[in-house]
Amino acid sequence: MDIIENLDDSEIIKIYRNKSFLIGRDIIYYEKNSPIQGIVVDIDDNGHLIVQDSNKIIKILKSGEVNFKW
């Protein structure tokens, strides 16, 4: 039996946040084909990335691709 089947959604998101290597990292994401630099500040309760851009504006990224450097 898969351990995840025994967890509710809030527990899964909590584990996801704790294991995420993106929180605190600088990233580049795209809006209307334009690259935007930001930092991942958290993951919301729906699993979306919460990003602060260089203008200190908070964005919720619901889908797409991000680039980062190790």
N, CA, C and O atoms as a Maestro MAE file, in Angstrom:
{
 s_m_m2io_version
 :::
 2.0.0
}

f_m_ct {
 s_m_title
 :::
 protein
 m_atom[280] {
  # First column is atom index #
  i_m_mmod_type
  r_m_x_coord
  r_m_y_coord
  r_m_z_coord
  i_m_residue_number
  s_m_chain_name
  s_m_pdb_residue_name
  s_m_pdb_atom_name
  i_m_atomic_number
  :::
  1 25 0.845 -1.191 0.000 1 A "MET " " N  " 7
  2 3 0.000 0.000 0.000 1 A "MET " " CA " 6
  3 2 0.883 1.245 0.000 1 A "MET " " C  " 6
  4 15 1.857 1.336 0.747 1 A "MET " " O  " 8
  5 25 0.528 2.179 -0.835 2 A "ASP " " N  " 7
  6 3 1.302 3.405 -0.967 2 A "ASP " " CA " 6
  7 2 1.052 4.310 0.238 2 A "ASP " " C  " 6
  8 15 -0.097 4.537 0.619 2 A "ASP " " O  " 8
  9 25 2.123 4.824 0.835 3 A "ILE " " N  " 7
  10 3 2.000 5.656 2.049 3 A "ILE " " CA " 6
  11 2 1.206 6.932 1.775 3 A "ILE " " C  " 6
  12 15 0.527 7.439 2.668 3 A "ILE " " O  " 8
  13 25 1.282 7.454 0.559 4 A "ILE " " N  " 7
  14 3 0.582 8.701 0.238 4 A "ILE " " CA " 6
  15 2 -0.938 8.533 0.278 4 A "ILE " " C  " 6
  16 15 -1.660 9.506 0.494 4 A "ILE " " O  " 8
  17 25 -1.424 7.325 0.075 5 A "GLU " " N  " 7
  18 3 -2.867 7.085 0.130 5 A "GLU " " CA " 6
  19 2 -3.436 7.327 1.520 5 A "GLU " " C  " 6
  20 15 -4.634 7.572 1.661 5 A "GLU " " O  " 8
  21 25 -2.604 7.264 2.537 6 A "ASN " " N  " 7
  22 3 -3.050 7.435 3.916 6 A "ASN " " CA " 6
  23 2 -2.932 8.879 4.409 6 A "ASN " " C  " 6
  24 15 -3.221 9.155 5.573 6 A "ASN " " O  " 8
  25 25 -2.518 9.793 3.550 7 A "LEU " " N  " 7
  26 3 -2.344 11.188 3.940 7 A "LEU " " CA " 6
  27 2 -3.443 12.046 3.330 7 A "LEU " " C  " 6
  28 15 -3.918 11.779 2.226 7 A "LEU " " O  " 8
  29 25 -3.843 13.092 4.074 8 A "ASP " " N  " 7
  30 3 -4.778 14.039 3.467 8 A "ASP " " CA " 6
  31 2 -3.987 15.098 2.691 8 A "ASP " " C  " 6
  32 15 -2.762 15.164 2.786 8 A "ASP " " O  " 8
  33 25 -4.700 15.917 1.929 9 A "ASP " " N  " 7
  34 3 -4.045 16.884 1.050 9 A "ASP " " CA " 6
  35 2 -3.127 17.845 1.798 9 A "ASP " " C  " 6
  36 15 -2.046 18.171 1.307 9 A "ASP " " O  " 8
  37 25 -3.540 18.302 2.976 10 A "SER " " N  " 7
  38 3 -2.714 19.268 3.714 10 A "SER " " CA " 6
  39 2 -1.402 18.623 4.163 10 A "SER " " C  " 6
  40 15 -0.373 19.297 4.211 10 A "SER " " O  " 8
  41 25 -1.423 17.348 4.488 11 A "GLU " " N  " 7
  42 3 -0.189 16.666 4.881 11 A "GLU " " CA " 6
  43 2 0.740 16.489 3.680 11 A "GLU " " C  " 6
  44 15 1.958 16.616 3.805 11 A "GLU " " O  " 8
  45 25 0.158 16.197 2.523 12 A "ILE " " N  " 7
  46 3 0.962 16.051 1.308 12 A "ILE " " CA " 6
  47 2 1.635 17.369 0.956 12 A "ILE " " C  " 6
  48 15 2.822 17.386 0.629 12 A "ILE " " O  " 8
  49 25 0.894 18.477 1.015 13 A "ILE " " N  " 7
  50 3 1.464 19.795 0.705 13 A "ILE " " CA " 6
  51 2 2.563 20.148 1.704 13 A "ILE " " C  " 6
  52 15 3.588 20.712 1.320 13 A "ILE " " O  " 8
  53 25 2.364 19.827 2.965 14 A "LYS " " N  " 7
  54 3 3.387 20.106 3.988 14 A "LYS " " CA " 6
  55 2 4.681 19.358 3.664 14 A "LYS " " C  " 6
  56 15 5.765 19.933 3.753 14 A "LYS " " O  " 8
  57 25 4.579 18.111 3.297 15 A "ILE " " N  " 7
  58 3 5.758 17.321 2.918 15 A "ILE " " CA " 6
  59 2 6.403 17.924 1.670 15 A "ILE " " C  " 6
  60 15 7.624 18.062 1.598 15 A "ILE " " O  " 8
  61 25 5.576 18.281 0.697 16 A "TYR " " N  " 7
  62 3 6.062 18.890 -0.546 16 A "TYR " " CA " 6
  63 2 6.848 20.166 -0.257 16 A "TYR " " C  " 6
  64 15 7.925 20.369 -0.818 16 A "TYR " " O  " 8
  65 25 6.321 21.027 0.612 17 A "ARG " " N  " 7
  66 3 7.026 22.265 0.990 17 A "ARG " " CA " 6
  67 2 8.373 21.941 1.630 17 A "ARG " " C  " 6
  68 15 9.400 22.522 1.279 17 A "ARG " " O  " 8
  69 25 8.349 21.003 2.574 18 A "ASN " " N  " 7
  70 3 9.579 20.667 3.304 18 A "ASN " " CA " 6
  71 2 10.645 20.044 2.415 18 A "ASN " " C  " 6
  72 15 11.836 20.190 2.687 18 A "ASN " " O  " 8
  73 25 10.242 19.362 1.372 19 A "LYS " " N  " 7
  74 3 11.190 18.686 0.475 19 A "LYS " " CA " 6
  75 2 11.574 19.529 -0.737 19 A "LYS " " C  " 6
  76 15 12.493 19.166 -1.472 19 A "LYS " " O  " 8
  77 25 10.892 20.640 -0.955 20 A "SER " " N  " 7
  78 3 11.126 21.448 -2.149 20 A "SER " " CA " 6
  79 2 12.523 22.069 -2.129 20 A "SER " " C  " 6
  80 15 12.940 22.661 -1.133 20 A "SER " " O  " 8
  81 25 13.234 21.924 -3.246 21 A "PHE " " N  " 7
  82 3 14.536 22.573 -3.382 21 A "PHE " " CA " 6
  83 2 14.407 23.939 -4.055 21 A "PHE " " C  " 6
  84 15 15.410 24.627 -4.246 21 A "PHE " " O  " 8
  85 25 13.188 24.341 -4.416 22 A "LEU " " N  " 7
  86 3 12.990 25.630 -5.090 22 A "LEU " " CA " 6
  87 2 12.782 26.785 -4.128 22 A "LEU " " C  " 6
  88 15 13.118 27.922 -4.457 22 A "LEU " " O  " 8
  89 25 12.236 26.524 -2.944 23 A "ILE " " N  " 7
  90 3 11.986 27.618 -2.003 23 A "ILE " " CA " 6
  91 2 13.307 28.288 -1.634 23 A "ILE " " C  " 6
  92 15 14.260 27.638 -1.203 23 A "ILE " " O  " 8
  93 25 13.333 29.605 -1.817 24 A "GLY " " N  " 7
  94 3 14.524 30.386 -1.525 24 A "GLY " " CA " 6
  95 2 15.458 30.553 -2.713 24 A "GLY " " C  " 6
  96 15 16.444 31.284 -2.623 24 A "GLY " " O  " 8
  97 25 15.167 29.893 -3.815 25 A "ARG " " N  " 7
  98 3 16.035 29.963 -4.996 25 A "ARG " " CA " 6
  99 2 15.577 31.045 -5.980 25 A "ARG " " C  " 6
  100 15 14.390 31.330 -6.139 25 A "ARG " " O  " 8
  101 25 16.599 31.635 -6.636 26 A "ASP " " N  " 7
  102 3 16.333 32.546 -7.741 26 A "ASP " " CA " 6
  103 2 15.915 31.717 -8.941 26 A "ASP " " C  " 6
  104 15 16.519 30.687 -9.241 26 A "ASP " " O  " 8
  105 25 14.879 32.176 -9.620 27 A "ILE " " N  " 7
  106 3 14.386 31.476 -10.806 27 A "ILE " " CA " 6
  107 2 14.115 32.468 -11.922 27 A "ILE " " C  " 6
  108 15 14.087 33.679 -11.704 27 A "ILE " " O  " 8
  109 25 13.917 31.943 -13.107 28 A "ILE " " N  " 7
  110 3 13.402 32.711 -14.236 28 A "ILE " " CA " 6
  111 2 12.154 31.982 -14.709 28 A "ILE " " C  " 6
  112 15 12.170 30.773 -14.936 28 A "ILE " " O  " 8
  113 25 11.071 32.742 -14.855 29 A "TYR " " N  " 7
  114 3 9.844 32.192 -15.411 29 A "TYR " " CA " 6
  115 2 9.402 33.107 -16.550 29 A "TYR " " C  " 6
  116 15 9.937 34.202 -16.723 29 A "TYR " " O  " 8
  117 25 8.448 32.661 -17.300 30 A "TYR " " N  " 7
  118 3 8.040 33.409 -18.495 30 A "TYR " " CA " 6
  119 2 6.593 33.849 -18.393 30 A "TYR " " C  " 6
  120 15 5.711 33.086 -17.999 30 A "TYR " " O  " 8
  121 25 6.376 35.106 -18.761 31 A "GLU " " N  " 7
  122 3 5.038 35.681 -18.843 31 A "GLU " " CA " 6
  123 2 4.931 36.324 -20.211 31 A "GLU " " C  " 6
  124 15 5.682 37.247 -20.528 31 A "GLU " " O  " 8
  125 25 3.997 35.841 -21.025 32 A "LYS " " N  " 7
  126 3 3.821 36.362 -22.389 32 A "LYS " " CA " 6
  127 2 5.135 36.318 -23.162 32 A "LYS " " C  " 6
  128 15 5.501 37.272 -23.849 32 A "LYS " " O  " 8
  129 25 5.832 35.203 -23.037 33 A "ASN " " N  " 7
  130 3 7.105 34.942 -23.726 33 A "ASN " " CA " 6
  131 2 8.255 35.838 -23.277 33 A "ASN " " C  " 6
  132 15 9.303 35.855 -23.924 33 A "ASN " " O  " 8
  133 25 8.086 36.579 -22.192 34 A "SER " " N  " 7
  134 3 9.158 37.420 -21.668 34 A "SER " " CA " 6
  135 2 9.703 36.798 -20.380 34 A "SER " " C  " 6
  136 15 8.930 36.413 -19.503 34 A "SER " " O  " 8
  137 25 11.033 36.698 -20.263 35 A "PRO " " N  " 7
  138 3 11.615 36.136 -19.039 35 A "PRO " " CA " 6
  139 2 11.503 37.115 -17.871 35 A "PRO " " C  " 6
  140 15 11.731 38.315 -18.030 35 A "PRO " " O  " 8
  141 25 11.151 36.596 -16.709 36 A "ILE " " N  " 7
  142 3 11.048 37.393 -15.494 36 A "ILE " " CA " 6
  143 2 11.848 36.695 -14.408 36 A "ILE " " C  " 6
  144 15 11.719 35.490 -14.193 36 A "ILE " " O  " 8
  145 25 12.678 37.477 -13.730 37 A "GLN " " N  " 7
  146 3 13.492 36.926 -12.658 37 A "GLN " " CA " 6
  147 2 12.762 37.094 -11.334 37 A "GLN " " C  " 6
  148 15 12.147 38.131 -11.085 37 A "GLN " " O  " 8
  149 25 12.831 36.087 -10.498 38 A "GLY " " N  " 7
  150 3 12.185 36.152 -9.194 38 A "GLY " " CA " 6
  151 2 12.804 35.157 -8.238 38 A "GLY " " C  " 6
  152 15 13.762 34.460 -8.571 38 A "GLY " " O  " 8
  153 25 12.243 35.103 -7.053 39 A "ILE " " N  " 7
  154 3 12.678 34.153 -6.041 39 A "ILE " " CA " 6
  155 2 11.442 33.418 -5.530 39 A "ILE " " C  " 6
  156 15 10.403 34.030 -5.284 39 A "ILE " " O  " 8
  157 25 11.562 32.116 -5.374 40 A "VAL " " N  " 7
  158 3 10.448 31.328 -4.846 40 A "VAL " " CA " 6
  159 2 10.405 31.546 -3.340 40 A "VAL " " C  " 6
  160 15 11.375 31.256 -2.639 40 A "VAL " " O  " 8
  161 25 9.284 32.056 -2.841 41 A "VAL " " N  " 7
  162 3 9.169 32.337 -1.414 41 A "VAL " " CA " 6
  163 2 8.375 31.276 -0.664 41 A "VAL " " C  " 6
  164 15 8.510 31.144 0.553 41 A "VAL " " O  " 8
  165 25 7.539 30.512 -1.387 42 A "ASP " " N  " 7
  166 3 6.744 29.472 -0.707 42 A "ASP " " CA " 6
  167 2 5.990 28.661 -1.753 42 A "ASP " " C  " 6
  168 15 6.095 28.903 -2.955 42 A "ASP " " O  " 8
  169 25 5.233 27.700 -1.262 43 A "ILE " " N  " 7
  170 3 4.304 26.913 -2.061 43 A "ILE " " CA " 6
  171 2 2.960 27.021 -1.370 43 A "ILE " " C  " 6
  172 15 2.859 26.778 -0.167 43 A "ILE " " O  " 8
  173 25 1.917 27.387 -2.124 44 A "ASP " " N  " 7
  174 3 0.615 27.575 -1.485 44 A "ASP " " CA " 6
  175 2 -0.083 26.236 -1.227 44 A "ASP " " C  " 6
  176 15 0.438 25.178 -1.579 44 A "ASP " " O  " 8
  177 25 -1.239 26.293 -0.622 45 A "ASP " " N  " 7
  178 3 -1.958 25.078 -0.229 45 A "ASP " " CA " 6
  179 2 -2.473 24.259 -1.409 45 A "ASP " " C  " 6
  180 15 -2.933 23.131 -1.231 45 A "ASP " " O  " 8
  181 25 -2.397 24.826 -2.613 46 A "ASN " " N  " 7
  182 3 -2.792 24.105 -3.818 46 A "ASN " " CA " 6
  183 2 -1.588 23.549 -4.577 46 A "ASN " " C  " 6
  184 15 -1.751 22.924 -5.624 46 A "ASN " " O  " 8
  185 25 -0.384 23.773 -4.055 47 A "GLY " " N  " 7
  186 3 0.831 23.281 -4.696 47 A "GLY " " CA " 6
  187 2 1.433 24.229 -5.708 47 A "GLY " " C  " 6
  188 15 2.348 23.846 -6.437 47 A "GLY " " O  " 8
  189 25 0.942 25.462 -5.772 48 A "HIS " " N  " 7
  190 3 1.461 26.459 -6.710 48 A "HIS " " CA " 6
  191 2 2.649 27.191 -6.098 48 A "HIS " " C  " 6
  192 15 2.705 27.407 -4.887 48 A "HIS " " O  " 8
  193 25 3.595 27.568 -6.951 49 A "LEU " " N  " 7
  194 3 4.742 28.340 -6.468 49 A "LEU " " CA " 6
  195 2 4.329 29.780 -6.195 49 A "LEU " " C  " 6
  196 15 3.603 30.392 -6.978 49 A "LEU " " O  " 8
  197 25 4.799 30.306 -5.078 50 A "ILE " " N  " 7
  198 3 4.627 31.723 -4.753 50 A "ILE " " CA " 6
  199 2 5.977 32.370 -4.998 50 A "ILE " " C  " 6
  200 15 6.976 32.014 -4.374 50 A "ILE " " O  " 8
  201 25 5.992 33.331 -5.920 51 A "VAL " " N  " 7
  202 3 7.237 33.941 -6.379 51 A "VAL " " CA " 6
  203 2 7.180 35.447 -6.175 51 A "VAL " " C  " 6
  204 15 6.148 36.078 -6.404 51 A "VAL " " O  " 8
  205 25 8.300 36.014 -5.742 52 A "GLN " " N  " 7
  206 3 8.424 37.472 -5.650 52 A "GLN " " CA " 6
  207 2 9.358 37.915 -6.768 52 A "GLN " " C  " 6
  208 15 10.495 37.452 -6.854 52 A "GLN " " O  " 8
  209 25 8.875 38.814 -7.625 53 A "ASP " " N  " 7
  210 3 9.716 39.265 -8.734 53 A "ASP " " CA " 6
  211 2 10.659 40.377 -8.284 53 A "ASP " " C  " 6
  212 15 10.640 40.788 -7.123 53 A "ASP " " O  " 8
  213 25 11.469 40.850 -9.195 54 A "SER " " N  " 7
  214 3 12.484 41.856 -8.849 54 A "SER " " CA " 6
  215 2 11.878 43.189 -8.424 54 A "SER " " C  " 6
  216 15 12.566 44.012 -7.822 54 A "SER " " O  " 8
  217 25 10.595 43.415 -8.730 55 A "ASN " " N  " 7
  218 3 9.889 44.624 -8.289 55 A "ASN " " CA " 6
  219 2 9.149 44.410 -6.976 55 A "ASN " " C  " 6
  220 15 8.358 45.256 -6.560 55 A "ASN " " O  " 8
  221 25 9.407 43.272 -6.318 56 A "LYS " " N  " 7
  222 3 8.793 42.911 -5.029 56 A "LYS " " CA " 6
  223 2 7.308 42.572 -5.166 56 A "LYS " " C  " 6
  224 15 6.578 42.580 -4.175 56 A "LYS " " O  " 8
  225 25 6.857 42.273 -6.388 57 A "ILE " " N  " 7
  226 3 5.471 41.879 -6.618 57 A "ILE " " CA " 6
  227 2 5.359 40.371 -6.469 57 A "ILE " " C  " 6
  228 15 6.159 39.622 -7.030 57 A "ILE " " O  " 8
  229 25 4.361 39.929 -5.711 58 A "ILE " " N  " 7
  230 3 4.136 38.507 -5.476 58 A "ILE " " CA " 6
  231 2 3.260 37.956 -6.598 58 A "ILE " " C  " 6
  232 15 2.228 38.532 -6.941 58 A "ILE " " O  " 8
  233 25 3.689 36.838 -7.157 59 A "LYS " " N  " 7
  234 3 2.940 36.146 -8.210 59 A "LYS " " CA " 6
  235 2 2.708 34.703 -7.779 59 A "LYS " " C  " 6
  236 15 3.523 34.121 -7.062 59 A "LYS " " O  " 8
  237 25 1.606 34.138 -8.215 60 A "ILE " " N  " 7
  238 3 1.318 32.718 -8.010 60 A "ILE " " CA " 6
  239 2 1.491 32.034 -9.356 60 A "ILE " " C  " 6
  240 15 0.789 32.362 -10.313 60 A "ILE " " O  " 8
  241 25 2.413 31.092 -9.439 61 A "LEU " " N  " 7
  242 3 2.639 30.351 -10.675 61 A "LEU " " CA " 6
  243 2 1.893 29.032 -10.584 61 A "LEU " " C  " 6
  244 15 2.251 28.155 -9.799 61 A "LEU " " O  " 8
  245 25 0.856 28.903 -11.391 62 A "LYS " " N  " 7
  246 3 -0.005 27.723 -11.341 62 A "LYS " " CA " 6
  247 2 0.444 26.630 -12.294 62 A "LYS " " C  " 6
  248 15 0.144 25.456 -12.082 62 A "LYS " " O  " 8
  249 25 1.159 27.007 -13.338 63 A "SER " " N  " 7
  250 3 1.658 26.018 -14.285 63 A "SER " " CA " 6
  251 2 2.822 26.625 -15.043 63 A "SER " " C  " 6
  252 15 3.077 27.825 -14.943 63 A "SER " " O  " 8
  253 25 3.517 25.813 -15.789 64 A "GLY " " N  " 7
  254 3 4.605 26.317 -16.605 64 A "GLY " " CA " 6
  255 2 5.938 25.742 -16.179 64 A "GLY " " C  " 6
  256 15 6.021 24.755 -15.448 64 A "GLY " " O  " 8
  257 25 6.956 26.384 -16.657 65 A "GLU " " N  " 7
  258 3 8.315 25.916 -16.454 65 A "GLU " " CA " 6
  259 2 9.123 27.034 -15.823 65 A "GLU " " C  " 6
  260 15 8.932 28.206 -16.148 65 A "GLU " " O  " 8
  261 25 10.023 26.674 -14.922 66 A "VAL " " N  " 7
  262 3 10.946 27.642 -14.343 66 A "VAL " " CA " 6
  263 2 12.366 27.148 -14.579 66 A "VAL " " C  " 6
  264 15 12.611 25.946 -14.684 66 A "VAL " " O  " 8
  265 25 13.284 28.083 -14.661 67 A "ASN " " N  " 7
  266 3 14.708 27.769 -14.772 67 A "ASN " " CA " 6
  267 2 15.413 28.278 -13.528 67 A "ASN " " C  " 6
  268 15 15.055 29.320 -12.980 67 A "ASN " " O  " 8
  269 25 16.414 27.537 -13.089 68 A "PHE " " N  " 7
  270 3 17.211 27.955 -11.931 68 A "PHE " " CA " 6
  271 2 18.621 27.447 -12.092 68 A "PHE " " C  " 6
  272 15 18.880 26.549 -12.893 68 A "PHE " " O  " 8
  273 25 19.537 28.022 -11.330 69 A "LYS " " N  " 7
  274 3 20.931 27.568 -11.328 69 A "LYS " " CA " 6
  275 2 21.203 26.843 -10.020 69 A "LYS " " C  " 6
  276 15 20.700 27.225 -8.964 69 A "LYS " " O  " 8
  277 25 22.000 25.798 -10.109 70 A "TRP " " N  " 7
  278 3 22.393 25.055 -8.889 70 A "TRP " " CA " 6
  279 2 23.383 25.834 -8.099 70 A "TRP " " C  " 6
  280 15 23.830 25.377 -7.046 70 A "TRP " " O  " 8
  :::
 }
 m_bond[279] {
  # First column is bond index #
  i_m_from
  i_m_to
  i_m_order
  :::
  1 1 2 1
  2 2 3 1
  3 3 4 2
  4 3 5 1
  5 5 6 1
  6 6 7 1
  7 7 8 2
  8 7 9 1
  9 9 10 1
  10 10 11 1
  11 11 12 2
  12 11 13 1
  13 13 14 1
  14 14 15 1
  15 15 16 2
  16 15 17 1
  17 17 18 1
  18 18 19 1
  19 19 20 2
  20 19 21 1
  21 21 22 1
  22 22 23 1
  23 23 24 2
  24 23 25 1
  25 25 26 1
  26 26 27 1
  27 27 28 2
  28 27 29 1
  29 29 30 1
  30 30 31 1
  31 31 32 2
  32 31 33 1
  33 33 34 1
  34 34 35 1
  35 35 36 2
  36 35 37 1
  37 37 38 1
  38 38 39 1
  39 39 40 2
  40 39 41 1
  41 41 42 1
  42 42 43 1
  43 43 44 2
  44 43 45 1
  45 45 46 1
  46 46 47 1
  47 47 48 2
  48 47 49 1
  49 49 50 1
  50 50 51 1
  51 51 52 2
  52 51 53 1
  53 53 54 1
  54 54 55 1
  55 55 56 2
  56 55 57 1
  57 57 58 1
  58 58 59 1
  59 59 60 2
  60 59 61 1
  61 61 62 1
  62 62 63 1
  63 63 64 2
  64 63 65 1
  65 65 66 1
  66 66 67 1
  67 67 68 2
  68 67 69 1
  69 69 70 1
  70 70 71 1
  71 71 72 2
  72 71 73 1
  73 73 74 1
  74 74 75 1
  75 75 76 2
  76 75 77 1
  77 77 78 1
  78 78 79 1
  79 79 80 2
  80 79 81 1
  81 81 82 1
  82 82 83 1
  83 83 84 2
  84 83 85 1
  85 85 86 1
  86 86 87 1
  87 87 88 2
  88 87 89 1
  89 89 90 1
  90 90 91 1
  91 91 92 2
  92 91 93 1
  93 93 94 1
  94 94 95 1
  95 95 96 2
  96 95 97 1
  97 97 98 1
  98 98 99 1
  99 99 100 2
  100 99 101 1
  101 101 102 1
  102 102 103 1
  103 103 104 2
  104 103 105 1
  105 105 106 1
  106 106 107 1
  107 107 108 2
  108 107 109 1
  109 109 110 1
  110 110 111 1
  111 111 112 2
  112 111 113 1
  113 113 114 1
  114 114 115 1
  115 115 116 2
  116 115 117 1
  117 117 118 1
  118 118 119 1
  119 119 120 2
  120 119 121 1
  121 121 122 1
  122 122 123 1
  123 123 124 2
  124 123 125 1
  125 125 126 1
  126 126 127 1
  127 127 128 2
  128 127 129 1
  129 129 130 1
  130 130 131 1
  131 131 132 2
  132 131 133 1
  133 133 134 1
  134 134 135 1
  135 135 136 2
  136 135 137 1
  137 137 138 1
  138 138 139 1
  139 139 140 2
  140 139 141 1
  141 141 142 1
  142 142 143 1
  143 143 144 2
  144 143 145 1
  145 145 146 1
  146 146 147 1
  147 147 148 2
  148 147 149 1
  149 149 150 1
  150 150 151 1
  151 151 152 2
  152 151 153 1
  153 153 154 1
  154 154 155 1
  155 155 156 2
  156 155 157 1
  157 157 158 1
  158 158 159 1
  159 159 160 2
  160 159 161 1
  161 161 162 1
  162 162 163 1
  163 163 164 2
  164 163 165 1
  165 165 166 1
  166 166 167 1
  167 167 168 2
  168 167 169 1
  169 169 170 1
  170 170 171 1
  171 171 172 2
  172 171 173 1
  173 173 174 1
  174 174 175 1
  175 175 176 2
  176 175 177 1
  177 177 178 1
  178 178 179 1
  179 179 180 2
  180 179 181 1
  181 181 182 1
  182 182 183 1
  183 183 184 2
  184 183 185 1
  185 185 186 1
  186 186 187 1
  187 187 188 2
  188 187 189 1
  189 189 190 1
  190 190 191 1
  191 191 192 2
  192 191 193 1
  193 193 194 1
  194 194 195 1
  195 195 196 2
  196 195 197 1
  197 197 198 1
  198 198 199 1
  199 199 200 2
  200 199 201 1
  201 201 202 1
  202 202 203 1
  203 203 204 2
  204 203 205 1
  205 205 206 1
  206 206 207 1
  207 207 208 2
  208 207 209 1
  209 209 210 1
  210 210 211 1
  211 211 212 2
  212 211 213 1
  213 213 214 1
  214 214 215 1
  215 215 216 2
  216 215 217 1
  217 217 218 1
  218 218 219 1
  219 219 220 2
  220 219 221 1
  221 221 222 1
  222 222 223 1
  223 223 224 2
  224 223 225 1
  225 225 226 1
  226 226 227 1
  227 227 228 2
  228 227 229 1
  229 229 230 1
  230 230 231 1
  231 231 232 2
  232 231 233 1
  233 233 234 1
  234 234 235 1
  235 235 236 2
  236 235 237 1
  237 237 238 1
  238 238 239 1
  239 239 240 2
  240 239 241 1
  241 241 242 1
  242 242 243 1
  243 243 244 2
  244 243 245 1
  245 245 246 1
  246 246 247 1
  247 247 248 2
  248 247 249 1
  249 249 250 1
  250 250 251 1
  251 251 252 2
  252 251 253 1
  253 253 254 1
  254 254 255 1
  255 255 256 2
  256 255 257 1
  257 257 258 1
  258 258 259 1
  259 259 260 2
  260 259 261 1
  261 261 262 1
  262 262 263 1
  263 263 264 2
  264 263 265 1
  265 265 266 1
  266 266 267 1
  267 267 268 2
  268 267 269 1
  269 269 270 1
  270 270 271 1
  271 271 272 2
  272 271 273 1
  273 273 274 1
  274 274 275 1
  275 275 276 2
  276 275 277 1
  277 277 278 1
  278 278 279 1
  279 279 280 2
  :::
 }
}
